[in-house]
């Protein structure tokens, strides 16, 4: 898992722009989570369900107001991996996923984490944390404040 400005998958490869950050904001800005999932040899040719959910520092779902009411920030999907003929038996098969987000209304000066679950299972290594910068003392998004 990698936080980035944007990501896409083409021909099984991840293309990442502005990757590897863990500090953002404080203004809302677009972002993405790039994922590379290794699927065990015996779990190919079947549908796998994944979920990516945003949590606050207490591990609670981050919720935002939407036209349908208050909802958690989460994305879900399915993938199937086919066994390529050139891969030695027993090898894991990788699948690339890119999840792009528009500007999210996150509270400045807070810690957040994206948590991944695949087929209902999660792991402590499947958590990607980041922090939003605090507002400057003058309340602006410029953490250095005004230089005037």
N, C-alpha and C positions, 0 to 999 in steps of 0.2 A: 504494500500500500504506500502511496506517495501523494502528498498534497501538492497541487500545482495550479497555475493560472488557468490552463485548459489542457485537455487531452482528447485524443481520438484513437480508434483502433482501425488499422487498415492492413489487410493481408496477414492477420494474426500478430501484428506488431503494435506496440504502444508508441504513439507520438505525443511527446510531452512538451509543453511550453511553460517556462517559469516554474520548474519543479523543485521540490525539496525544501519548502519553507515551513515554518511553524509559528510565525508571527504575522498577523494581518490587521488591517484596519487602521484606525477605529471605524472609518466609513465602510458601509457595505460595499463589497466588490465581488465580481464573478470569481468562481473558483472551481476546482475539479478534484476528484479522487481517481487516481490511476491505480488499477489493480492487476496483479498477475497471480492467478490461482493455479496451483499444481494439483491435478486430479490423479489419484492413484490408478494404476493400470486396470485394476478390477472394477473401477467405478466409471469407466468410459461407456459410451453408447447408452447412457441413461440421462434423464432430465435431472438437473440440479437446480435448486431454488436458492437465491441469495438475497440478503437484505442488508442495507447499509443505513444505519440510524445515527443521528446526531444527538449526543448526550451533553449535559452540563457537567460541571466539576463534581457534582454529587452522584453522577451516573443516572440522572433522570432525563427522560426524553425532552428535547428542546421543542417547544411548541410555538407556532406562529398563527396569526389571524389570516384566514383565507376566505374567499367568497363562499366556501362551504362551511365556514365556522373555524374554530381553533383546531389545528391538526399538528401532529408531530412531523418533524422534518425527517423523512425517510424515503428510500428508494428501494424497489424490489424488482426482481427479474429472474429469468431462468436461462440456463445455458446447457448445451449438450456438447460433449467432446467426443470426436470420432478418433479411432486408433489409426494413426498414419502407418503405412506399411514399412517405412524406413526406420522406425523406432524399435530398439531392442526390447524384447519381452521383459516386462516388469518395470519399465521406465515410467516415471510420472509424465503426464501430458499436460502442458500448460495452456491456459486460456487467458487472454487479455480482455479487460473490461475498462471502460472509461465512463465516468459519471460526471457530467458538467452541471454546475448550478449557476443561476443568476445571482445577483447580489442578495445575500441573506441578512435579515435584520437582527444581527447579533449585538448583545450588550457589550460596550467597550470595557476593557480591563478585566475580562473574564477568561476562564479556561474552558475549552470544549474538547470533545473527542468524537471521531467517527468510529462506530463499532460495526464490524462485519460479522455476519452469520451466514453459513452455507449449510443447507439442508438441516436447519434448526440448531446447528452446532456453532459455538463461538470459541475463541481462544484468547488468552491474554495478549498474544502477539498480533491479534487481528484488531488492534485498537490504534488509532492514529490521532494523537493529541495536538492541539494548537491553542494559541492565546490571541485574543484581540487586544490591540494596543489601547491604553487608556486615553481618554480625552485630555487635551492640554489644559493647564490651569484656567485658560480663558474660555473653556468649553468648546473650542473648535476642534476639528478633526486633525489639525496640524499639531503633532506631538511636541514640536519645538516652540509653538506659540508664535505670535506675530513678531517679526523683526523690525517693525516700524518704530 
